[in-house]
Amino acid sequence: MTRNVDTTSSEASELSLPARKERRRLREAADLTHEQVAAAVGVTAATVRSWETGRTDPRGRNREAYAAFLAALAAPAAAPEQADTASDGPAGTAIGADTPRTAQPAEPASAEAPAEPAAPAAHPAHPAGGRTTGPAADFDALYDHAAPALARQTYLLTGRRTLALKAVERAFTRAWARWPEVATDPDPVGWVRAVAYDYALSPWHRFRRAHRRHDAPPADPADRILLAAVLALPTRHRRTVMLYDGVGLDLPDTAAETEASTPTAGIRLVHAHADLADRIPQLAEVPPEKQSALLRDLFTALRPAAPLAPRPAAAVRGGGERRVRLWSRGALGLTAVIATATGYTAVTAPNHYEPPQAPGQSVSGVPPLSGPQQLTEQRRQLHEKLRADPEAGPARIAPKVE
C-alpha cells in the first residue's frame, strides 16, 4: 500500500503535513511504532498519537521535524523506479523497522532561540545507524543540543542571567548523575527542562542575597517591555506561556508538564495572553489566534544585556562528578565518626546500674533526742562505786534484823 506525496521543496514539507489518516498510513507502511516516531521527532508517544488522531496538531519546530520525518517516509514511494536504477537515489531514504531513525529532524534556526529543538539524531538511548557511543559522548551531545535554548528559556522565566545559567547547569548535573534513567527516557530534553524550570522558579531564591539585586535590563526598549511583561505574570502562567508559545508544545503536553489538566492550562494561557496584550502594544494589535506566533518571534528576537553562554559540557559533567565524590567522601567521613563514637561509648559505658548517692540535707522541726543521755565522768564513777560495794543489790534496801 503506497501513495505519492509531493516533496518538491523542503519548505513545503516543513509548512504542510499530510492528512491525518495518511500520517498513520505512512508510519504503518514503514513498520514503525509510535515510540519510534516520537524518539525521532523528539516528543512523546502520546503526542504522536494525538497528531495522528487529529486531537492536536504539531506546532513550531515540532511541526517542521514531523513534516520532514513524514516526507522521508513518503520519498521512497514517490520514486520507486529511480530507487532501482540509481545507487545514490533520490533525497528520501526508505525507513524500515531495522533503521527507524535515518530521517533527521530539522536543525534549529538559532542556537539562542527559546524554542526547544528536536531531539538529537544520535541520542544515547536511540543511536542512529547502528553506531554506539559512550555515556559521556551522548551526554555531551544532549548538552550541546539543548543547553543554549534552555538557558534562554530560563532567562525569560526569571530575568536573571546567573540564575538561568545555574538552573541549566544544575539540571544537567542531575541528569548526568541519573544518566541511565535519562538515556532511556522518551523525551530527555523534556526531562532536563522540567528540572531546570523547577529550580529556576523556586520561591526560595528570593531569600538569597545574590538575587536581591536585579540584573541589567536589555538594551532594546521593546525587549525591556517584553521581559517586564513576562516577569509580571504569575509563576504558573509564565511557565505555561513559555512551554506553549516559546517551546512550541501543544496544549496537552503543556498541561502535563505543568501538572494541570488541559482545560486548566488553556484557561491559564488565555489569561496570560490577555495580561501580556495589556502590557505589550505589538501583541494588542494582532488577533488572538496570531498572538502565539508573535510571542514566539518576540522571544526569539530578545537579546539579554549580557550573553547567555553555558559552560562546556565536559566542565558541567566534571563538576557534577567532583560534587558526587565530595558528597561521598563526606558521607563516609560522617559514617566513620558515628561508628567511632558508638564504639567508644560501648566500651566506656557502665554495664550495671549504680543508684546515685543523695546529698545530705539539713532537716528542721525534728524534736530533740529523748531517752538515756550519755554518762558524764562523775556519773560513771558513781555507777562503778555502787556496783563494787558489797552491799550492792537488794540487800541494801532490805535491812537485816539483828
Steps between C-alpha positions, in 0.01 A plus 500: 500500500676813374416857417689783332563812704628823348844575643634739235623751756615481860291804589180328396585199718564725798187712470247240383412158636321203344146419604459339840418159355798530266731561797393175658520315168858617442604390848338158466642452149849555641423255786570761768346537843384820666802483730743484209341798325494694828870431559590618149296821525586574862156478664304242697307207358173648629567814296550296181170319564318830543651626172380192313150507649460873436451597862793742472734625228877551527624854533828684453813288469314185590291556189809545285666187639181294462448621142858416409462154653179429305659631182788256547250218545311598182804573281582136408140440392504813284779369272525118514648478150789732581578303814554187288716659228720749690728406787500848651120527455276794588527710808253286697610170658287202589455455875424153624474336838875441513594864432215705641687830533693570182289813444653789684290770671521857379793696638417791732508844337700650785689358794356774719139445401266439793327216320616151580651335192432140416695228677847430353512222245777313679330504838662256742180308556433482126830480307464562129642279230598227744786713639555465873649777710607532861291664772731804519479566124123457504466738793719759329289473184180555697655793688632673188162449335269625776701719741505828298124503438429392858718781639301749299168360620601513866622857451157597366340329800718669764659809345830404666793382295695337785195312626412383150847359435510339843159339445615350170823373654316354799253322273771342285705408806203310637443345158859372494463360852189311383614438145363144458152634575539805276654300214195272483246778543284561188556876532840569662484869413165526678648323803781753527267790424264408785788490750640832379158671517435369851832629626476835322148570629563383857366758751799446729725706272343819630677448835843484341707817520641451149152521347382811679663724240337509158698431186557769242198522265539437125626788293205505259190675646271242336694219664473673837124529461471135400713373786320715756162380372602134522644540850180672615299183431433246777750218509262237362379727220860588415598135474194416290573781254863396468414137430217571257624810320875478555576129482210419267333218694135427435242562770482140640879479533510846657236394750688181581829680560335762721312226692159638409202386298465607139208741567695657787804551280279656231346743750844598628615560145201721420552711812874525437445618141253760624745631760783511247281681247432771761872558545641439151362732228603272214305208648184706543494587129472140374200265529507233775569217257827665391627594844688174549699546178582860589610406851725234356664757271540745788657236723742408222599860430560598865864567580613505866735767628773236542549192280361169623793264455470170689820334609640215288340162542822342627526764775141440612546125495832523688352740757216259566742212544715702742191595698397137523848403617498771766157394625611137505813583698299714739250220553779249559672735746178561692434126511850440636452763772167350604649150507797618710277682747272197526794267569649730763165530673452124501844448661483773765135476598422323837362150474279516816282753673646703785243702692616855566592608852258753637679806640452580871246762595424687822165409655312740727204444735622167640459461883816447709622150568325351812601210721822428692758764458868443468671449845737757627822405673357570846194287443711219362715494816189493718358205308823307534511566877147379548568184307820433697339546845445162674166613611393559151189336388170438671669469837556869515135579512397206711634564858613199699350423836768456757 
